[in-house]
C-alpha cells in the first residue's frame, strides 16, 4: 500500500464496505472512527517508554485502522476526504500561532 493516495484508499474502502459491511450508516461509521481512535490511544499508552514516544507495539496498525475507518465514513457521507484534508492543511498553514490542531 506504500505510495497510495488518500483518494484511492477511500475508493477502495468504499468498495470494500459495499460488499463486506451490513450497513452504510454514517453514524455507525463515525462511531467506528472513535472506537479505532480509542484503540490507537491505548496502543500509544502501552507502547510509550516514559519519553512520550511509542517504542514498540501495534501503533502503526491502529493508525491504519483510524485512517481506514475515516475513509469508510467519508465514503458513506460522499465526502471527498483528500480535498477535505488538503483544505484543512491549507487552513492550518495560515495560522500564525503554533497549535495542537
C-alpha positions in Angstrom: 0.0 0.0 0.0 3.0 2.2 0.0 2.6 5.3 -2.1 -1.2 5.1 -2.2 -3.2 8.3 -2.4 -5.9 9.1 0.1 -8.4 9.2 -2.7 -7.5 5.6 -3.8 -7.7 4.4 -0.2 -11.1 6.0 0.2 -12.3 4.5 -3.1 -11.1 1.0 -2.1 -12.6 1.2 1.4 -15.9 2.3 -0.2 -15.9 -0.7 -2.4 -14.9 -3.0 0.4 -17.6 -1.6 2.7 -20.2 -2.1 0.0 -19.5 -5.9 -0.1 -18.4 -6.5 3.5 -20.5 -4.4 5.8 -24.2 -4.8 6.6 -24.9 -1.1 6.8 -23.8 2.2 5.3 -25.0 4.3 8.3 -22.6 7.2 8.6 -23.4 7.5 12.4 -22.2 4.0 12.9 -19.2 4.7 10.7 -18.4 7.8 12.9 -18.6 5.6 16.0 -16.2 3.2 14.4 -13.7 6.0 13.8 -14.0 6.9 17.6 -13.5 3.2 18.5 -10.4 3.0 16.4 -9.1 6.3 17.8 -9.5 4.9 21.3 -7.6 1.7 20.4 -4.8 3.9 18.9 -4.6 5.9 22.2 -4.4 2.7 24.1 -1.7 1.3 21.9 0.3 4.5 22.3 -0.1 4.4 26.1 1.1 0.8 26.2 4.0 1.5 23.8 5.4 4.6 25.5 8.6 4.0 27.3 8.3 7.1 29.5 9.5 9.6 26.9 6.1 10.2 25.3 7.2 8.4 22.2 6.0 4.9 21.3 8.7 2.4 21.3 7.1 -0.8 20.1 3.6 -2.3 19.7 0.7 -2.0 17.4 0.7 1.7 17.0 1.1 1.6 13.2 -1.7 -1.0 12.9 -4.0 1.2 15.0 -3.1 4.3 13.0 -4.0 2.4 9.8 -7.4 1.4 11.3 -8.2 5.0 12.1 -7.4 6.1 8.6 -9.4 3.3 7.0 -12.3 3.9 9.3 -12.2 7.6 8.4 -12.1 6.7 4.7 -15.2 4.4 5.1 -17.1 7.1 7.0 -16.2 9.7 4.3 -17.4 7.3 1.6 -20.7 6.9 3.4 -21.1 10.7 3.6 -19.9 11.3 0.0 -17.1 13.5 1.3 -14.0 13.9 -0.8 -11.6 13.2 2.0 -8.5 14.1 0.0 -10.0 17.5 -0.7 -11.1 18.0 2.9 -7.6 17.1 4.2 -6.0 19.5 1.7 -8.3 22.3 2.7 -7.6 21.6 6.4 -3.9 21.6 5.8 -4.1 24.9 4.0 -6.1 26.3 6.9 -3.5 25.1 9.4 -0.7 26.7 7.4 -2.5 30.1 7.6 -2.4 30.1 11.4 0.2 32.3 12.9 0.4 30.6 16.3 1.6 27.1 16.9 -1.3 24.8 17.8 -2.2 21.2 18.6 -4.8 21.4 15.7 
